[in-house]
Amino acid sequence: MLSSPSPRDSFGYIPWWLLAVVAGLFFMTAMLLVGFVALTRTADLPQPTTTVVLQTAPASSIVTTATIQSPPTGEPTGTPPPPPPGQVTVGSYVQVTGTGDDGFLNLRAEPSLKSPVHYLALEREVFQVQAGPTDADGFVWWYLVDPATNTRSGWGVQNYLQVVQGQ
C-alpha cells in the first residue's frame, strides 16, 4: 500500500513554531520602536534654554561672564496683554495668542495661579470654552477643552485667548 506524502515534504511547508518566533520578533521590534518614539517626542513642548556669554579683553585683564536663563514658567509676568477682541462665551472656540517668548499658556486644574498645570497649550492652538468665567488672582479664567480630545483641558486666562470661528 502506498502512503500519501507528508506535508513536511512539500516545498512551501513552514513549521508553526517558526511562524510564532517570527511574529514574536516583529511584535517586540514594533514595541521597542513605539517606546523609543514616545520617550524622545519632545518637539511640541517648549525647551529650557541656557545661554553662556564669554567676553574677552586684552591680555592684561580677562573678563568672563556667564548668563543662565531660567526655563520658561508660562506665568503671566509684568502686565499681561489686554484681552484680544471678541466676546468669549461658553461654547465658543478660542485660540491661544499673545504668549510671547514662552510660546505656551498653562492650562490649570483650577482657576488659580497656584493650581497645578494640567496641560501646556501652544500658541495658535484652538480650544472650545466649556465653563466660566471665573475671577481669581486678578484674572478672568475660562475652562478650555481641545475639541479633538478631552485629555487636553484646563483653566486658562482670558488675556491669552482670542475668539475664532467655530471649528
Protein Blocks (a to p, Z undefined) as FASTA:
>chain_A
ZZdddfklpmklccfklmmmmmmmmmmmmmmmmmmmmmmmmklpccdddddddddddfkl
ccdddddddddehiaehjaddddedjddehiacddehkljnopacddfbdcfkbccfbdc
dehiacddfbdcddeehiacdddddfkbckbgcdddfklcccdddZZ
